[in-house]
Amino acid sequence: MTMMWCICAPSSLQLPTSHQLHKHTVDKVKPDVFFWLLSSFDMIRGINMGQHWVNEEMTGCDLGDARLNQRLAVMLEALGDRPDKSLPTAFQDWANTKAAYRFFANENVSEDKILEGHFAASALRIQATDGPILILQDTTEFSFKRSSPEKIGFINESTGRKMKEGRHLKHTVCGLLMHASLAITTEGLPLGLTAAKFWTRNKFKGTEALKRKVNPTRVPIEQKESMRWLDNLQRSTELAGSPERCVHIGDRESDIFELFCLAQDLGTYFLIRSCVDRLAEEGGTTISQVMAETQVSGTHDIHFRDKRGNQQQATLSVKHAKMTVCPPIGKQKKYPKQKLGIIFAEEKNPPEGRSL
């Protein structure tokens, strides 16, 4: 078990020291996405826990019609009480269910407008707290079974069972993708979503096949789906209103040099898991080579379950260092070097045959 993070964080945060996007417009899938959006507000009820939580979440929301605003409030309350139920079960009767589907079909209703009020409420909650704010980014897939998947869009290509001739059956999965940012305190208290992006793909192109034709480091970030990480970082930072308090956290997919530069421009911070062994210092070495010569600062125990559900413990040796990280070779004229902190954690004496 080996992990490495790139970090640019405020000193007040306690850390270890020892394809093109396009917005979906398919009405058939709107109820499923809106159901997730509306149900996600249940997370915030733990903060308010009063009878007026719906009003607080809708203060900044205006769908352009008082009747639509009222219907949204009714739906929020019903789905907040029964977030794990289907639409008919959540709304209790056929009249409210039909009204909900009319709401979904209304051209004046979109996920952006529904979330306006929630974003405004998230900003107020952030302003009401002290200390660093952690903003977690990740992508979620919504897959659907449709007779005409091209009407929705594509997510990826899935490998199925093995055929008699030895080849694996492959099929294209249709659906939507959502990239969301969630703000929490350092104690883990959720404050709400700060950004969300929805899209689907007209045509799925395998990443590996694309890499054989194009060097991905030479493609402008604006032409990649990876741009969503930068968009959410910027929108979340603007919404929070205090860039110096924000620490944006992402997995290995967010290891993007343009993201490092954007964070510096905005005066905000990040913590991401590294997936690229980038050039470091003056370009004659790499991050991993510098860390190999860095002394261990201490150890840290973690507890987790393996894929069989058994409790496991691992003792990690932890190193950390500050260094200059260079941009990709093809972009060195466009982006400056970045001074980043690196945390390297590696398990000591891992047991043989452990199933992660």
Salt bridges, closest charged atoms under 4 A:
ASP27 OD1 - LYS30 NZ 3.71
ASP42 OD1 - ARG45 NH1 3.09
GLU57 OE1 - HIS118 ND1 2.69
GLU57 OE2 - ARG125 NH1 2.76
ASP65 OD2 - ARG67 NH2 2.92
ASP81 OD1 - ARG45 NH1 3.65
GLU111 OE2 - LYS23 NZ 3.59
GLU111 OE2 - HIS24 NE2 3.68
GLU165 OE2 - ARG167 NH2 2.97
GLU225 OE2 - ARG201 NE 2.47
ASP231 OD2 - LYS197 NZ 3.17
GLU253 OE2 - ARG228 NH2 2.44
ASP255 OD1 - ARG278 NH2 3.05
GLU258 OE2 - LYS331 NZ 2.53
GLU282 OE1 - LYS337 NZ 3.50
GLU347 OE1 - ARG354 NH2 2.45
